[in-house]
Amino acid sequence: MRFLKLQQVMDKTTLCRSSIYNLIKAGDFPKNVTVMGKRKAWLESEVEDWMMSKVENIEFMTQDKKI
């Protein structure tokens, strides 16, 4: 298990800060966790699962168009 800082999440997903927080607010992106005090981080596995769901969604839509 590994924690990611906001900048690392931004680099990994190519999303900007405001997009990440807007997606969290909409319930469409993993929430960050409090590591200690004011330090927040994301679980890398949750971010990667979110990314995989986007890839799977693209693959599903592509298959749907072929039928």
Secondary structure, DSSP 8 states (H G I E B T S, - for coil): --EE-HHHHHHHH---HHHHHHHHHTT-S---EEEETTEEEEEHHHHHHHHHHHHHHHHHHHHHHH-
